[in-house]
Amino acid sequence: MLIGIDANEANLTRNRVGINQYAFGLLHAIYQLPTPHAFVIYLKTPLLEDLPKERKNWSYRVIPFPKLWTQTRLPFDLYTHSPRPDVFFSMTHYAPRWSPVPTVVAIMDLGFLQSPDQFTAKDFNQLKSWTQYSVKQATRIITISEHSKNDIISACHIDPAFITVTYPGYDQKLFKPTRNSQVLKKYRITEPYFLFLSSLKPSKNIEGLINAFKDLGSNIYHLVIAGKKGWLFEDIFKTVKDLKLEDRVIFTGFIDEPDVPVLMTHAAAFVMPSFFEGFGIPVLEAMACSTPVVISKVASLPEVAGDAGIYVNPHNIDSIASGLSTAIGPKRKEFVDKGLERVKSFSWVNTAKLTLKCLETAMTNR
């Protein structure tokens, strides 16, 4: 079987987060699996050096002119170029506008429906219409949590039998306990500290975290907020200033990937008090680094951490502050041990195997 894959999300940048991280990890895992299938990887720009290398049964097809690529360029190529894939897999949330072969699309989550006010009307309507179209067009759907599966069923009225849940993995070679004081100096980080790591945007509830940190009742801890600026982030900096926490809250900007395990290992706790998460790969990464995780009891996060999570109500400042206290209290080691056990259930190899099984099903049972 010849499998076509839209892997553009893995090829956009070296600083990968979210869907880029998913696409990159899954692509490498599929590459490493022993399989009788051949693969052609579709890209709109030349491949980056850290993507899997070409070999027998693994090739790349770069289709230029990226504008309207999914709507026009890709479908045209699928119809006209030979050999034609037997099945096509889109990792990018969007299925090709037309396809002559069975199509599987990966939908990470429907978080945009939870917070439409965080998007322009144009972007929101585009996301909504294209998601509906992609789901209806697809032969099968892959998503990354049971919570997202239920959201898709509810919003798009899809038969649950056509949706496969494939939990993401994490980089097991990179994410393990790693100490290096020079990395902390690089980012001007002072221990002890709590670590938040994600893009700065309203859905992450960073202002709630800052207020909870203020109420913690201990002046020896710092709060490290690591990640690039997303959107509507100005109030985050204003909150720090208004609460007079400039000396205790450290903004690092984007963290180089090799440095992330160090920041996680040295942290007193990793904190993700989000209002919504499609999955939360950093939670896995933190647990693998022997760091307790303080996370919201919402959306998919309980599926990720299981009984290893210190759960909080993201809408309640006292609850978040209590979670921070628990993470540095006498039960800290208990949560660390549970986290190390929990991450054994997640790997990109498992994700790849389930993905290939779904693609095979789409081909044989269309």
N, C-alpha and C positions, 0 to 999 in steps of 0.2 A: 504494500500500500504506500502510495506517495502522499505525504502529509504536508500541506502548505501552512505556514505560520506567519501571521503579521506580528513581527517582533519590534516594531518601532519604539515602543515604550522602553525597551531594554537598551536602545541605541541612541537615546536623546542626550544623556549626560553621564559623566562618571560619578557625580554626586547624586546617587539614586535614593529616592524615598518613595514610599507608597507603592503605586502601581508600577513605577520604574523598577523598584526593588523586587516586586513579585515577578515581573517579566524576566528580569535578569537571572534571578535564582532558579526559576522554573526552566528557562531555556538551557542553562548549564546542566541541570539535572536530567533533562530529556536527552541531551547530548551524551551523557555518561551511561545511560541505560543500555544494556544489551537488547536490541530489538531488531526484528526483520524488516522494519519499515524504513523507507527513505524520506528525507525531509528537504524541503526547499523553503528558505527563510526570506520573506519579503520585507524589503526596507525602502524608504524613500530617500535616504542619504547613505553615503558610504559607511561601511561598518566600522565601529570603534575597535581598537586593538584588543580589548579585553573580552570581546564576544568569542564564542567557540570558533575554532579554525575550520576551514573547509576540509572535507575528506570525502572518501567514498560514501555515498548515500547521505551526505550533508552539504548542501550548497546554498548560496545566497543569490537572490535576484533583486538588484537595486533598480527600482523604477523611479526615474527622476520626475521633476515637476510636482513638488509636494502639495501645491494648492489643490484643494478638493480631491486629494489623493484617494481617500476611502470611497468617496462617492462616484468618482469617474475613472481615475487612472488604474486603480487596483481591479475593479470589475472588468474593465476592458481587457486587461492583461489575462485575467482568469479565463475569459472567453476565447481569446485569440492565440495565446502562447501555448506551445506544446513542449514537453508533456504537461498536461493539465493535472493538478492535484486530485486525488480521490476524495479528499475531505479538507476543509479549510478551518483553521483555528485562529480567531482574533483574540489577542490578549488585551486589547485596547478599549474595551467597553463598547466599541462601535463595530457592528458587522458591515461588510461591504454592501453597498446599495443594492447590487444585484449579484447573484452568484450562480454559476452553472453546476455547482457541486454542494453537497451537504456542508453546512457551516455550524461551527460551535463558537459561541462568544462568551468571554469571561466578563461578568459584571461584578465589580468589586463590592459595591454597595449602592444604596439609593440615598446617601446622606444629604444630597442636595434637596431632597424633598422635605427633610427635617428643618432646613434653614434657608428657605428661598430668599430671605432678606440679605443674605451674604453674597448674592449674585446680582449682576445686572439683569434686567428683564430679558435682554437678548440672549445672554448666556444661559439663563435658567430655562427659557423656552426651548433653546437648542438642545440642552441636555435632556429635557423631558421628552421632546419629540423623537430625538434620535435613540434614546433608551427604549422607548416604546417600540420604535420600528425595529431596532436590533433584536429585541426579545421576540417579536412576532416573526421576524425573518429567520431566526436561528432554528436549526434542527435540534440542537441541544444547548443548554446553558450551563456554564460553570460559575459558581460563586464561592466565596471564601469563608462563609460561616452560616450556621443554621439561621441566625438572625437575619442575615441578608437574604437567604432563601425565602424566609417567611415574608419579608418586605416585598420581594419580587412577585411572589404569589398574590399578595394582597393588592399591590399597585397595578400589576399587569395582567392579572387573572390568567395565570399560566398553570397548567397541570403540574403538580409537584414531581411527577415521574420523569419529567423532562429536565429537571434541574439536579445537578450533581454538586455536592459540597466537597471541595478539596482544600483543606486547611494549608496555609503557607508554612514554609519552614524557616530556617535561619542559617546563617553561615557558621557551621559548627567549628570550622578551623579558626575563624577569627574571634568568635565570641566565647571567651572563657576567662576566668579570673586573670587579670593582667595589671600589674602595678608598675608605674613609671612616673616618678615625681617630676621629671622634666616636662612631660606632657601637661601636667597641671600648671607648671610655670609658663608654658607656652600660651595658655589661655588665661593666665593670671587668676587662677582658681585657688582659694584658700579652704583647707579642710577645717572642720567637718562641713559637709554640705548635702543638700537635697538636690537631685538632678531632674530637670524637665528637659526633654529632647524632642522637638518637633517644630514644624513651621509655626510661626506666630500668626494666629488667626482666631476669630471669636469662638469657633466651635471647640477649641482646646481648653477654654475656661482658665486662661492664665491669670486673669484678674482675680478670679475666685481663689486660685492657689496662692497668689501674693497676699491676699487678705488673710487667708488661713495661716500662712507662714508668719505674718505679723502677730497673730493671736497665739502662736505656739507657746510663748512664755519662756523661751530660752534665747539668749542673745549670742550664744557661741556658734550657732549654725548660720551658714550662708545658703542662699538659694541660687543655683546656677540655671539660667534659662538659655538653653543652647538650641540654635536653629535659625534658619533664614527668615527674613520678614516675608509674611504672606500677604494678607490684606486686612484692612481695618485694625491695624496693630497699634495705632498711636495711643490709644487709651491705656495700653499696657505700661508704657513708659510714664504716662501721666500718673497712673496709680502708684508706681514706685516712688515718684517724686512727692505726691500728696501724702503718702504714708511715711515719708522721710526714711526710706530704706535704701538710699543710694549706696551706702557703704556695705550693705549685706546682700544685695541682689546683683548678680554678675551676669551680664549679657555677653555671650561669646561669639554670636553670629554662627555661621555654618561650621560644623566640626568635620575635619577630614576623617574619612571612614576608618583608617587604621587607629585613630585616636579614640574612637567611641568606646571600645571595650575598656580602655583605661579609665575614662570618666565614669563609666558605669561601675567598675570594680571599686573605685575609691569612694563612691557615693554612699552616704548613710542609707539612702533609699532612692529608687526611681519613682517618679510621680507622674501619673497620667490621669488628671481629673476631668477628662473630656466630657462634653455633653453627648458626643456621638463618636463611635469608631467603627469602621468597617471590619477591622480585625485588630491590629496593634502588634506588628512584628517587633517593635522595640521592647515590648513587655517580655517576649521570649528571650530577646538578647540580654536584657537585664538579669532575668532569672538565671540564665546560663553563666553570667558573670558573678554569681553568688551574691546578688543584691536583691533585697526585698522590694516588692512592687506595691505602691499605693495607687489604686486605680478605681475608676467609677464603676458602680454596679449598674451599667447600662449597656445596651446593644450587644455587641459580640464579646466584650471584654471578659465576662465570666467564662465563656467558652475557651478563652486563651489561658487564663491563669488557674482555673479550677479552684481547688482549696488552698492554693498557694498565694492567692491575692489578698491584700488588705483592702477591703472594699469600702468606698465612701459614696455619699450622696453628693453629686456635683453641684446641686442647687443649695447646699447647706454648708456654710463656711465652718461651722463647728464640727461637722462630720469630717471635713477634709483635715482640719487641725487635729482631730482625734486620730485619724489615720496616720498622720505624720508622727504623732507621739507613740503610737503602737509600733511603728517601724524602728524606732530607736529604743524601745523598751525591752523588757526581759524576754519577750517572745521572738525577738529578732531572728535568732538562729533557727528557730522552728520554721519560720517562713522561708528562710534561705534554703534549708534542707528540702522543704516541700517544692520550692521552685526548681531546684536542681533535678528533682525526680520528675516534675511536671514536663520539663522541656524534652525529656526522652521520648515523648509521644509525638514530637513534631520534627519533620525533616523534609527537605526538598525532594529526596528520593521518593518518599511516600506520595508527595504532591504530584510528581511526574508520573508515577505508576497509575494513579487514579485518573489523571488527565488523559493518558494514552488509552486507558480503558473506555473513557467517555468518547474519545474520538473514534475508536473502533466500533462502538455501539452506534454512533451517528452514521457511520459508513454502512453498516450491515442492516440496521433497522430504520432506515429513513422512510 
